[in-house]
Amino acid sequence: MKDFADRYTFIRQGKMLVVKILPKEIFVLSFRRIKDKELKKLLEKDYALR
């Protein structure tokens, strides 16, 4: 999970969340759409710290 945390950046746009992973890949997600509870917790915790 640490590698993942080192590679992504959050950009908040309203209720949508753009997660940019490395320079080329961009995933648009909403916290509600993330099914993996552990990943969701990690993302919410990390986002709260920014």
Buried (B, 14 or more C-beta within 10 A) or exposed (E): EEEEEEEBEEEEEEEEBEBBEEEEEEEEEEEEEBEEEEEBEBBEEEEEEE
